[in-house]
Amino acid sequence: MRAEWVDFKAIKAAVSLKMVLDHYGVSGLKQTEDDLRGPCPIHKGAPSSKDLSVNLTKNAFKCFSGNCRAAGNVLDFVAAKERCSVRDAALKLQEWFKVGDSEKDSGKDLFITPSAIESLNELVAELEVHNSEIANHSSLIEMKTNAIKKLVASLEKGD
């Protein structure tokens, strides 16, 4: 039996912890800046606990519960949650999120989370604001340019 090649680096680059938390339906985590805090879904912490810390920028997590102490990257999270090897976790992530599939590369069957859609909508809104500011600046520049042209013309005439 031939073992399937797994590109751990590509999987870690393609799949965020936020995507995995959404896949598992994890709720109850509170966001502060780049961190999520709340009950650990690995050891099923109490809803009021804040044992789990997820750093979204570093794509890393740590459980501070004495029973759990799980920590690491997206592969480690799935391995701990599924009680499997890191390799098996990588295979699961590869399947769930179509990492490396030609279908994903061609834009078919994309897994898009609600938070990704929300982020894209926020980006569109920000771009619309910038476009409006650019249009205002462009109009202002045009008015100033015309005023300077009139001033230069009147100076040339000797007015």
C-alpha positions as CSV (number, residue, x, y, z in Angstrom):
1,M,0.0,0.0,0.0
2,R,1.4,3.4,-1.1
3,A,1.2,6.2,1.4
4,E,-0.4,9.4,0.0
5,W,2.0,12.5,-0.1
6,V,1.0,15.2,2.3
7,D,2.3,18.8,1.9
8,F,2.0,20.0,5.5
9,K,3.3,23.5,4.7
10,A,0.7,24.0,1.9
11,I,-2.1,22.8,4.3
12,K,-1.0,25.2,7.1
13,A,-0.8,28.0,4.6
14,A,-4.2,27.3,3.1
15,V,-6.2,26.5,6.2
16,S,-6.6,28.9,9.1
17,L,-7.6,28.0,12.6
18,K,-10.7,30.2,12.1
19,M,-11.7,28.0,9.2
20,V,-11.3,24.9,11.3
21,L,-13.3,26.4,14.2
22,D,-16.1,27.2,11.8
23,H,-15.9,23.7,10.3
24,Y,-16.4,22.2,13.8
25,G,-19.2,24.8,14.6
26,V,-17.2,26.1,17.6
27,S,-19.0,29.1,19.1
28,G,-18.7,31.0,22.3
29,L,-15.2,32.4,21.6
30,K,-14.8,36.1,22.1
31,Q,-12.5,38.1,19.8
32,T,-10.2,40.8,21.1
33,E,-7.9,42.2,18.4
34,D,-6.1,39.2,16.9
35,D,-7.1,36.7,19.6
36,L,-10.1,34.5,20.3
37,R,-10.7,33.3,23.9
38,G,-13.2,30.9,25.3
39,P,-14.0,27.3,26.2
40,C,-11.7,24.7,24.7
41,P,-13.6,22.4,22.2
42,I,-10.9,19.8,22.5
43,H,-11.6,18.8,26.1
44,K,-15.1,20.4,26.0
45,G,-14.4,23.1,28.6
46,A,-17.2,24.7,30.5
47,P,-19.0,27.4,28.5
48,S,-17.9,30.1,31.0
49,S,-14.2,29.2,30.8
50,K,-11.6,31.0,28.8
51,D,-9.1,28.1,28.6
52,L,-8.5,28.3,24.9
53,S,-6.6,31.1,23.3
54,V,-6.3,31.3,19.5
55,N,-4.0,33.8,17.9
56,L,-5.4,34.5,14.4
57,T,-2.3,36.3,13.2
58,K,0.1,33.5,14.1
59,N,-2.6,30.8,13.3
60,A,-1.7,29.1,16.6
61,F,-3.7,28.0,19.7
62,K,-3.1,27.0,23.3
63,C,-5.3,25.5,25.9
64,F,-4.4,26.6,29.5
65,S,-6.6,23.9,31.2
66,G,-4.6,21.5,33.4
67,N,-6.6,18.6,31.8
68,C,-5.8,19.5,28.2
69,R,-2.7,21.7,27.6
70,A,-3.1,21.2,23.8
71,A,-1.2,23.7,21.7
72,G,0.2,24.3,18.3
73,N,-0.9,25.0,14.8
74,V,-4.0,24.0,12.7
75,L,-2.6,20.5,12.2
76,D,-2.1,20.0,16.0
77,F,-5.6,21.3,16.7
78,V,-7.3,18.8,14.4
79,A,-5.0,16.0,15.6
80,A,-6.0,16.8,19.2
81,K,-9.7,17.2,18.4
82,E,-9.9,14.0,16.3
83,R,-7.5,12.1,18.5
84,C,-5.4,11.1,15.5
85,S,-1.9,11.6,14.1
86,V,-0.8,14.9,12.7
87,R,-0.5,13.2,9.3
88,D,-4.1,12.0,9.5
89,A,-5.2,15.5,10.6
90,A,-3.4,16.9,7.5
91,L,-5.3,14.4,5.3
92,K,-8.6,15.4,6.9
93,L,-7.8,19.1,6.3
94,Q,-6.8,18.4,2.8
95,E,-10.1,16.7,2.1
96,W,-12.3,19.1,4.0
97,F,-10.8,22.3,2.5
98,K,-9.8,20.8,-0.9
99,V,-6.2,21.8,-0.4
100,G,-4.2,21.1,-3.6
101,D,-7.3,20.0,-5.6
102,S,-7.5,21.2,-9.1
103,E,-11.1,21.9,-8.5
104,K,-10.2,24.4,-5.9
105,D,-7.6,25.9,-8.1
106,S,-10.1,26.4,-10.9
107,G,-12.5,28.1,-8.5
108,K,-15.1,25.3,-8.2
109,D,-16.2,23.9,-4.8
110,L,-14.6,26.6,-2.7
111,F,-15.2,26.4,1.0
112,I,-16.0,30.0,2.0
113,T,-16.8,30.7,5.6
114,P,-19.3,33.4,6.7
115,S,-16.5,35.3,8.3
116,A,-14.6,35.3,5.0
117,I,-17.6,36.7,3.2
118,E,-18.0,39.3,6.0
119,S,-14.3,40.3,5.6
120,L,-14.7,40.6,1.8
121,N,-17.8,42.8,2.3
122,E,-15.8,45.0,4.8
123,L,-13.0,45.3,2.2
124,V,-15.5,46.3,-0.5
125,A,-16.9,49.0,1.8
126,E,-13.4,50.3,2.6
127,L,-12.6,50.4,-1.1
128,E,-15.8,52.3,-1.8
129,V,-14.8,54.9,0.8
130,H,-11.3,55.2,-0.7
131,N,-12.8,55.6,-4.2
132,S,-15.1,58.4,-3.0
133,E,-12.1,60.1,-1.3
134,I,-10.1,59.8,-4.5
135,A,-12.9,61.3,-6.6
136,N,-13.2,64.2,-4.1
137,H,-9.4,64.8,-4.3
138,S,-9.5,64.6,-8.0
139,S,-12.2,67.1,-8.2
140,L,-10.4,69.4,-5.8
141,I,-7.2,69.1,-7.8
142,E,-9.0,69.9,-11.0
143,M,-10.6,73.0,-9.5
144,K,-7.2,74.2,-8.2
145,T,-5.5,73.5,-11.5
146,N,-8.1,75.6,-13.3
147,A,-7.7,78.4,-10.8
148,I,-4.0,78.4,-11.3
149,K,-4.3,78.3,-15.1
150,K,-6.7,81.4,-14.9
151,L,-4.2,83.2,-12.6
152,V,-1.3,82.4,-14.9
153,A,-3.3,83.6,-17.9
154,S,-4.3,86.8,-16.2
155,L,-0.6,87.4,-15.2
156,E,0.5,86.8,-18.8
157,K,-2.0,89.4,-20.0
158,G,-0.8,91.8,-17.4
159,D,-4.1,92.2,-15.7
